[in-house]
């Protein structure tokens, strides 16, 4: 740290001595660097985040200290502004795309008319597509792209992590010589850590994880039952308290521990989904008020559960169970006369809202629902957007998009007047 900016000058006036007529003044200089690190962190954490952002630009040591040790103590995940939903659409008029929807807007708009924030297209060295967009987690975006201008031997897929608000962009080191474009998930919670993780699902036995604090890839092995492995896994995940959760069409929610290496049986755990979910074509897992929720539509009702967990010290393991939060009828929503015409898509991160995609004789629409706490039907649903023609909602994946104004602990912020260091 710069001694000129981090020194504290403390003045102390001594009382007049009876033996002399002059006043002795003692100037004591204490260096901020000499203070124990825990005291420095405690002092910095008392400052507002805006001042911490300015101090983070003083030097690289300051940036590393503040991002790694201060920001996680000063931010709450529930305080991150919710902007809307990002959609990865695999089949819209046979054109895959990535689109944004402002779900708080009272104006009904055409689905797919809004694109990603301009900062994404201006910052990334390639055009965003449904193939390049991989995941979104608490304000960070994960992309995967292959540069076709490189030599054939070097044309491996590269991962990019972007904060569209701070314009931080990081080009992640390639996983290895076999860097194929396989499904990956992003793990980031600024209230836990300023570092992020990228989890590549390398086959059905291994996780290939990139840790931004060490900047290296590490392989973790796991073991699951054959019926879970043989079933199709939904290419969408959520991150919650050190683990990635991903649905399997075998009727399970798979929990992968990503913040530490455990035994084969503990690294991954298959959690049984509610019975009604096993007869439905698609469910939805998401976070609402810092708890894992699961929703499934089984005509004519929409079911929503909350995942509860208890830790058993004797067995050193977590035990999970589903608690029904609400069940209500969707008969007021116009739909086609088929079994799977309402598709659960996403949960609002803080409010008691839920988003579904529907299809009717008039076309496809995105609806916002607000179930009551008592589980009774509630007269609150509104159309957010519509689609010209009919859309197969099973090919649409929704991601709650949050705004994180704090930099993560690695990378370079572009066009920042104060400058942010790696």
Buried (B, 14 or more C-beta within 10 A) or exposed (E): BEEEEBBEEEEEEEEEEEEEEEEEEEEEEEEBEEBEEEEBBEEBBEBEBEEBBEBBBBBEEBBBBBBBBBBBEBBEBEEBEBBBBBBBBBBBEEEBBBBBBBBEEEEEBEBBEBEBBEBBEEBBEBEBBBBBBBBBBBBBBBBBBBEEEEEEEEEBBBBBBBBBBBBBBBEBEBBEEEBEBBBBBBBBBBBBBBBBBBBBBBEEEBBBBBBBEEEEBEBBEBEBEEEBBEEEBBBBBBBBEBBBBBBBBBBBBBBBBBEEEEEEEBBBBBBBBBEBBBEBEBBBBBBBEEBBBBBBBBBEBBBBBBBEEEEEEEEEEBEBEBEEBBBBEBEEBBBBEEEBBBBBBBBBBBEBBBBBBBBBEEBBBBBBBBBEEEBEBBEEBEBBBBBEEEBBBEBBBBBBBBBBBBBBBBBBBBEBEEEBBE
